[in-house]
């Protein structure tokens, strides 16, 4: 039978990424200073072939964060969270707002 559990109140660190190289540099530096790997990737064209036809799309700028589970992309508008064990991961702003409040 399932039980109910309440999330323990913990204080985390987080930064909102609003896009651009300067903000990304601050976040990437914070992650690297925390002992983890991350990089900012500019918007770039991406060519895809589908049914013999070429399609040019654009991959939007993002921050790639290396985690134990693999690489995770943070999009513009995401919060980057430093978890209780020093891990970093992105969180969509609506989920962040529903889960966290400023300490």
Chimera marker file (.cmm) of the C-alpha trace (Angstrom):
<marker_set name="trace">
<marker id="1" x="0.000" y="0.000" z="0.000" r="1" g="1" b="0" radius="0.5"/>
<marker id="2" x="1.322" y="3.450" z="-0.915" r="1" g="1" b="0" radius="0.5"/>
<marker id="3" x="2.135" y="5.926" z="1.836" r="1" g="1" b="0" radius="0.5"/>
<marker id="4" x="2.147" y="9.693" z="1.687" r="1" g="1" b="0" radius="0.5"/>
<marker id="5" x="5.409" y="11.625" z="2.049" r="1" g="1" b="0" radius="0.5"/>
<marker id="6" x="6.189" y="15.310" z="2.438" r="1" g="1" b="0" radius="0.5"/>
<marker id="7" x="9.258" y="16.830" z="0.846" r="1" g="1" b="0" radius="0.5"/>
<marker id="8" x="11.780" y="17.927" z="3.484" r="1" g="1" b="0" radius="0.5"/>
<marker id="9" x="12.421" y="21.654" z="3.565" r="1" g="1" b="0" radius="0.5"/>
<marker id="10" x="15.884" y="22.216" z="2.141" r="1" g="1" b="0" radius="0.5"/>
<marker id="11" x="17.620" y="25.331" z="0.885" r="1" g="1" b="0" radius="0.5"/>
<marker id="12" x="19.143" y="25.056" z="-2.584" r="1" g="1" b="0" radius="0.5"/>
<marker id="13" x="21.083" y="27.475" z="-4.773" r="1" g="1" b="0" radius="0.5"/>
<marker id="14" x="19.693" y="28.342" z="-8.197" r="1" g="1" b="0" radius="0.5"/>
<marker id="15" x="20.244" y="30.768" z="-11.050" r="1" g="1" b="0" radius="0.5"/>
<marker id="16" x="17.729" y="31.770" z="-13.733" r="1" g="1" b="0" radius="0.5"/>
<marker id="17" x="19.204" y="31.662" z="-17.240" r="1" g="1" b="0" radius="0.5"/>
<marker id="18" x="17.660" y="34.337" z="-19.415" r="1" g="1" b="0" radius="0.5"/>
<marker id="19" x="19.827" y="33.577" z="-22.441" r="1" g="1" b="0" radius="0.5"/>
<marker id="20" x="22.930" y="35.053" z="-23.962" r="1" g="1" b="0" radius="0.5"/>
<marker id="21" x="26.638" y="34.449" z="-23.624" r="1" g="1" b="0" radius="0.5"/>
<marker id="22" x="27.274" y="36.625" z="-20.548" r="1" g="1" b="0" radius="0.5"/>
<marker id="23" x="24.559" y="34.991" z="-18.427" r="1" g="1" b="0" radius="0.5"/>
<marker id="24" x="25.596" y="31.564" z="-19.734" r="1" g="1" b="0" radius="0.5"/>
<marker id="25" x="29.222" y="32.269" z="-18.851" r="1" g="1" b="0" radius="0.5"/>
<marker id="26" x="28.236" y="33.065" z="-15.257" r="1" g="1" b="0" radius="0.5"/>
<marker id="27" x="26.231" y="29.848" z="-14.937" r="1" g="1" b="0" radius="0.5"/>
<marker id="28" x="28.834" y="27.657" z="-16.653" r="1" g="1" b="0" radius="0.5"/>
<marker id="29" x="31.538" y="29.137" z="-14.398" r="1" g="1" b="0" radius="0.5"/>
<marker id="30" x="29.401" y="28.419" z="-11.319" r="1" g="1" b="0" radius="0.5"/>
<marker id="31" x="28.930" y="24.799" z="-12.412" r="1" g="1" b="0" radius="0.5"/>
<marker id="32" x="32.638" y="24.336" z="-13.192" r="1" g="1" b="0" radius="0.5"/>
<marker id="33" x="33.599" y="25.920" z="-9.852" r="1" g="1" b="0" radius="0.5"/>
<marker id="34" x="31.291" y="23.305" z="-8.297" r="1" g="1" b="0" radius="0.5"/>
<marker id="35" x="33.424" y="20.543" z="-9.820" r="1" g="1" b="0" radius="0.5"/>
<marker id="36" x="31.142" y="19.647" z="-12.724" r="1" g="1" b="0" radius="0.5"/>
<marker id="37" x="31.284" y="20.093" z="-16.491" r="1" g="1" b="0" radius="0.5"/>
<marker id="38" x="29.067" y="22.394" z="-18.558" r="1" g="1" b="0" radius="0.5"/>
<marker id="39" x="29.234" y="24.429" z="-21.740" r="1" g="1" b="0" radius="0.5"/>
<marker id="40" x="27.193" y="27.040" z="-23.579" r="1" g="1" b="0" radius="0.5"/>
<marker id="41" x="26.284" y="26.288" z="-27.173" r="1" g="1" b="0" radius="0.5"/>
<marker id="42" x="25.225" y="29.085" z="-29.505" r="1" g="1" b="0" radius="0.5"/>
<marker id="43" x="22.250" y="28.817" z="-31.818" r="1" g="1" b="0" radius="0.5"/>
<marker id="44" x="23.360" y="26.980" z="-34.936" r="1" g="1" b="0" radius="0.5"/>
<marker id="45" x="21.822" y="25.706" z="-38.127" r="1" g="1" b="0" radius="0.5"/>
<marker id="46" x="21.161" y="21.997" z="-38.255" r="1" g="1" b="0" radius="0.5"/>
<marker id="47" x="20.612" y="20.159" z="-41.523" r="1" g="1" b="0" radius="0.5"/>
<marker id="48" x="18.367" y="17.104" z="-41.439" r="1" g="1" b="0" radius="0.5"/>
<marker id="49" x="17.460" y="14.688" z="-44.182" r="1" g="1" b="0" radius="0.5"/>
<marker id="50" x="13.954" y="13.269" z="-44.158" r="1" g="1" b="0" radius="0.5"/>
<marker id="51" x="12.511" y="11.202" z="-47.007" r="1" g="1" b="0" radius="0.5"/>
<marker id="52" x="15.357" y="12.328" z="-49.248" r="1" g="1" b="0" radius="0.5"/>
<marker id="53" x="14.646" y="16.018" z="-48.648" r="1" g="1" b="0" radius="0.5"/>
<marker id="54" x="16.941" y="18.434" z="-46.833" r="1" g="1" b="0" radius="0.5"/>
<marker id="55" x="15.522" y="20.579" z="-44.081" r="1" g="1" b="0" radius="0.5"/>
<marker id="56" x="17.436" y="23.356" z="-42.359" r="1" g="1" b="0" radius="0.5"/>
<marker id="57" x="16.418" y="23.857" z="-38.761" r="1" g="1" b="0" radius="0.5"/>
<marker id="58" x="18.009" y="25.843" z="-35.993" r="1" g="1" b="0" radius="0.5"/>
<marker id="59" x="19.094" y="24.330" z="-32.722" r="1" g="1" b="0" radius="0.5"/>
<marker id="60" x="18.495" y="27.070" z="-30.142" r="1" g="1" b="0" radius="0.5"/>
<marker id="61" x="21.216" y="28.209" z="-27.777" r="1" g="1" b="0" radius="0.5"/>
<marker id="62" x="21.409" y="26.104" z="-24.643" r="1" g="1" b="0" radius="0.5"/>
<marker id="63" x="23.664" y="25.101" z="-21.786" r="1" g="1" b="0" radius="0.5"/>
<marker id="64" x="24.739" y="21.489" z="-21.712" r="1" g="1" b="0" radius="0.5"/>
<marker id="65" x="25.294" y="20.161" z="-18.184" r="1" g="1" b="0" radius="0.5"/>
<marker id="66" x="27.169" y="16.907" z="-17.701" r="1" g="1" b="0" radius="0.5"/>
<marker id="67" x="25.532" y="14.713" z="-15.045" r="1" g="1" b="0" radius="0.5"/>
<marker id="68" x="25.996" y="11.151" z="-13.853" r="1" g="1" b="0" radius="0.5"/>
<marker id="69" x="22.916" y="10.250" z="-15.912" r="1" g="1" b="0" radius="0.5"/>
<marker id="70" x="24.326" y="11.891" z="-19.065" r="1" g="1" b="0" radius="0.5"/>
<marker id="71" x="24.196" y="15.325" z="-20.652" r="1" g="1" b="0" radius="0.5"/>
<marker id="72" x="21.150" y="17.497" z="-19.929" r="1" g="1" b="0" radius="0.5"/>
<marker id="73" x="20.206" y="20.630" z="-21.890" r="1" g="1" b="0" radius="0.5"/>
<marker id="74" x="19.088" y="23.787" z="-20.113" r="1" g="1" b="0" radius="0.5"/>
<marker id="75" x="16.954" y="26.106" z="-22.224" r="1" g="1" b="0" radius="0.5"/>
<marker id="76" x="16.487" y="29.848" z="-21.957" r="1" g="1" b="0" radius="0.5"/>
<marker id="77" x="14.118" y="30.509" z="-19.049" r="1" g="1" b="0" radius="0.5"/>
<marker id="78" x="15.194" y="27.442" z="-17.060" r="1" g="1" b="0" radius="0.5"/>
<marker id="79" x="16.499" y="27.658" z="-13.524" r="1" g="1" b="0" radius="0.5"/>
<marker id="80" x="19.795" y="25.873" z="-12.962" r="1" g="1" b="0" radius="0.5"/>
<marker id="81" x="19.738" y="24.218" z="-9.543" r="1" g="1" b="0" radius="0.5"/>
<marker id="82" x="22.609" y="23.100" z="-7.363" r="1" g="1" b="0" radius="0.5"/>
<marker id="83" x="21.149" y="20.207" z="-5.412" r="1" g="1" b="0" radius="0.5"/>
<marker id="84" x="21.790" y="19.078" z="-1.859" r="1" g="1" b="0" radius="0.5"/>
<marker id="85" x="24.612" y="16.755" z="-2.957" r="1" g="1" b="0" radius="0.5"/>
<marker id="86" x="26.301" y="19.389" z="-5.139" r="1" g="1" b="0" radius="0.5"/>
<marker id="87" x="24.744" y="18.134" z="-8.369" r="1" g="1" b="0" radius="0.5"/>
<marker id="88" x="23.517" y="20.584" z="-11.033" r="1" g="1" b="0" radius="0.5"/>
<marker id="89" x="20.418" y="20.242" z="-13.186" r="1" g="1" b="0" radius="0.5"/>
<marker id="90" x="17.907" y="22.447" z="-15.038" r="1" g="1" b="0" radius="0.5"/>
<marker id="91" x="14.330" y="23.008" z="-13.927" r="1" g="1" b="0" radius="0.5"/>
<marker id="92" x="11.543" y="24.621" z="-15.959" r="1" g="1" b="0" radius="0.5"/>
<marker id="93" x="10.478" y="27.937" z="-14.431" r="1" g="1" b="0" radius="0.5"/>
<marker id="94" x="6.850" y="26.908" z="-13.814" r="1" g="1" b="0" radius="0.5"/>
<marker id="95" x="7.923" y="23.795" z="-11.906" r="1" g="1" b="0" radius="0.5"/>
<marker id="96" x="10.526" y="25.833" z="-10.022" r="1" g="1" b="0" radius="0.5"/>
<marker id="97" x="7.884" y="28.395" z="-8.980" r="1" g="1" b="0" radius="0.5"/>
<marker id="98" x="5.534" y="25.625" z="-7.797" r="1" g="1" b="0" radius="0.5"/>
<marker id="99" x="8.297" y="23.902" z="-5.810" r="1" g="1" b="0" radius="0.5"/>
<marker id="100" x="10.548" y="26.626" z="-4.395" r="1" g="1" b="0" radius="0.5"/>
<marker id="101" x="10.262" y="29.987" z="-2.714" r="1" g="1" b="0" radius="0.5"/>
<marker id="102" x="13.045" y="32.446" z="-1.967" r="1" g="1" b="0" radius="0.5"/>
<marker id="103" x="14.705" y="31.805" z="1.400" r="1" g="1" b="0" radius="0.5"/>
<link id1="1" id2="2" r="1" g="1" b="0" radius="0.2"/>
<link id1="2" id2="3" r="1" g="1" b="0" radius="0.2"/>
<link id1="3" id2="4" r="1" g="1" b="0" radius="0.2"/>
<link id1="4" id2="5" r="1" g="1" b="0" radius="0.2"/>
<link id1="5" id2="6" r="1" g="1" b="0" radius="0.2"/>
<link id1="6" id2="7" r="1" g="1" b="0" radius="0.2"/>
<link id1="7" id2="8" r="1" g="1" b="0" radius="0.2"/>
<link id1="8" id2="9" r="1" g="1" b="0" radius="0.2"/>
<link id1="9" id2="10" r="1" g="1" b="0" radius="0.2"/>
<link id1="10" id2="11" r="1" g="1" b="0" radius="0.2"/>
<link id1="11" id2="12" r="1" g="1" b="0" radius="0.2"/>
<link id1="12" id2="13" r="1" g="1" b="0" radius="0.2"/>
<link id1="13" id2="14" r="1" g="1" b="0" radius="0.2"/>
<link id1="14" id2="15" r="1" g="1" b="0" radius="0.2"/>
<link id1="15" id2="16" r="1" g="1" b="0" radius="0.2"/>
<link id1="16" id2="17" r="1" g="1" b="0" radius="0.2"/>
<link id1="17" id2="18" r="1" g="1" b="0" radius="0.2"/>
<link id1="18" id2="19" r="1" g="1" b="0" radius="0.2"/>
<link id1="19" id2="20" r="1" g="1" b="0" radius="0.2"/>
<link id1="20" id2="21" r="1" g="1" b="0" radius="0.2"/>
<link id1="21" id2="22" r="1" g="1" b="0" radius="0.2"/>
<link id1="22" id2="23" r="1" g="1" b="0" radius="0.2"/>
<link id1="23" id2="24" r="1" g="1" b="0" radius="0.2"/>
<link id1="24" id2="25" r="1" g="1" b="0" radius="0.2"/>
<link id1="25" id2="26" r="1" g="1" b="0" radius="0.2"/>
<link id1="26" id2="27" r="1" g="1" b="0" radius="0.2"/>
<link id1="27" id2="28" r="1" g="1" b="0" radius="0.2"/>
<link id1="28" id2="29" r="1" g="1" b="0" radius="0.2"/>
<link id1="29" id2="30" r="1" g="1" b="0" radius="0.2"/>
<link id1="30" id2="31" r="1" g="1" b="0" radius="0.2"/>
<link id1="31" id2="32" r="1" g="1" b="0" radius="0.2"/>
<link id1="32" id2="33" r="1" g="1" b="0" radius="0.2"/>
<link id1="33" id2="34" r="1" g="1" b="0" radius="0.2"/>
<link id1="34" id2="35" r="1" g="1" b="0" radius="0.2"/>
<link id1="35" id2="36" r="1" g="1" b="0" radius="0.2"/>
<link id1="36" id2="37" r="1" g="1" b="0" radius="0.2"/>
<link id1="37" id2="38" r="1" g="1" b="0" radius="0.2"/>
<link id1="38" id2="39" r="1" g="1" b="0" radius="0.2"/>
<link id1="39" id2="40" r="1" g="1" b="0" radius="0.2"/>
<link id1="40" id2="41" r="1" g="1" b="0" radius="0.2"/>
<link id1="41" id2="42" r="1" g="1" b="0" radius="0.2"/>
<link id1="42" id2="43" r="1" g="1" b="0" radius="0.2"/>
<link id1="43" id2="44" r="1" g="1" b="0" radius="0.2"/>
<link id1="44" id2="45" r="1" g="1" b="0" radius="0.2"/>
<link id1="45" id2="46" r="1" g="1" b="0" radius="0.2"/>
<link id1="46" id2="47" r="1" g="1" b="0" radius="0.2"/>
<link id1="47" id2="48" r="1" g="1" b="0" radius="0.2"/>
<link id1="48" id2="49" r="1" g="1" b="0" radius="0.2"/>
<link id1="49" id2="50" r="1" g="1" b="0" radius="0.2"/>
<link id1="50" id2="51" r="1" g="1" b="0" radius="0.2"/>
<link id1="51" id2="52" r="1" g="1" b="0" radius="0.2"/>
<link id1="52" id2="53" r="1" g="1" b="0" radius="0.2"/>
<link id1="53" id2="54" r="1" g="1" b="0" radius="0.2"/>
<link id1="54" id2="55" r="1" g="1" b="0" radius="0.2"/>
<link id1="55" id2="56" r="1" g="1" b="0" radius="0.2"/>
<link id1="56" id2="57" r="1" g="1" b="0" radius="0.2"/>
<link id1="57" id2="58" r="1" g="1" b="0" radius="0.2"/>
<link id1="58" id2="59" r="1" g="1" b="0" radius="0.2"/>
<link id1="59" id2="60" r="1" g="1" b="0" radius="0.2"/>
<link id1="60" id2="61" r="1" g="1" b="0" radius="0.2"/>
<link id1="61" id2="62" r="1" g="1" b="0" radius="0.2"/>
<link id1="62" id2="63" r="1" g="1" b="0" radius="0.2"/>
<link id1="63" id2="64" r="1" g="1" b="0" radius="0.2"/>
<link id1="64" id2="65" r="1" g="1" b="0" radius="0.2"/>
<link id1="65" id2="66" r="1" g="1" b="0" radius="0.2"/>
<link id1="66" id2="67" r="1" g="1" b="0" radius="0.2"/>
<link id1="67" id2="68" r="1" g="1" b="0" radius="0.2"/>
<link id1="68" id2="69" r="1" g="1" b="0" radius="0.2"/>
<link id1="69" id2="70" r="1" g="1" b="0" radius="0.2"/>
<link id1="70" id2="71" r="1" g="1" b="0" radius="0.2"/>
<link id1="71" id2="72" r="1" g="1" b="0" radius="0.2"/>
<link id1="72" id2="73" r="1" g="1" b="0" radius="0.2"/>
<link id1="73" id2="74" r="1" g="1" b="0" radius="0.2"/>
<link id1="74" id2="75" r="1" g="1" b="0" radius="0.2"/>
<link id1="75" id2="76" r="1" g="1" b="0" radius="0.2"/>
<link id1="76" id2="77" r="1" g="1" b="0" radius="0.2"/>
<link id1="77" id2="78" r="1" g="1" b="0" radius="0.2"/>
<link id1="78" id2="79" r="1" g="1" b="0" radius="0.2"/>
<link id1="79" id2="80" r="1" g="1" b="0" radius="0.2"/>
<link id1="80" id2="81" r="1" g="1" b="0" radius="0.2"/>
<link id1="81" id2="82" r="1" g="1" b="0" radius="0.2"/>
<link id1="82" id2="83" r="1" g="1" b="0" radius="0.2"/>
<link id1="83" id2="84" r="1" g="1" b="0" radius="0.2"/>
<link id1="84" id2="85" r="1" g="1" b="0" radius="0.2"/>
<link id1="85" id2="86" r="1" g="1" b="0" radius="0.2"/>
<link id1="86" id2="87" r="1" g="1" b="0" radius="0.2"/>
<link id1="87" id2="88" r="1" g="1" b="0" radius="0.2"/>
<link id1="88" id2="89" r="1" g="1" b="0" radius="0.2"/>
<link id1="89" id2="90" r="1" g="1" b="0" radius="0.2"/>
<link id1="90" id2="91" r="1" g="1" b="0" radius="0.2"/>
<link id1="91" id2="92" r="1" g="1" b="0" radius="0.2"/>
<link id1="92" id2="93" r="1" g="1" b="0" radius="0.2"/>
<link id1="93" id2="94" r="1" g="1" b="0" radius="0.2"/>
<link id1="94" id2="95" r="1" g="1" b="0" radius="0.2"/>
<link id1="95" id2="96" r="1" g="1" b="0" radius="0.2"/>
<link id1="96" id2="97" r="1" g="1" b="0" radius="0.2"/>
<link id1="97" id2="98" r="1" g="1" b="0" radius="0.2"/>
<link id1="98" id2="99" r="1" g="1" b="0" radius="0.2"/>
<link id1="99" id2="100" r="1" g="1" b="0" radius="0.2"/>
<link id1="100" id2="101" r="1" g="1" b="0" radius="0.2"/>
<link id1="101" id2="102" r="1" g="1" b="0" radius="0.2"/>
<link id1="102" id2="103" r="1" g="1" b="0" radius="0.2"/>
</marker_set>
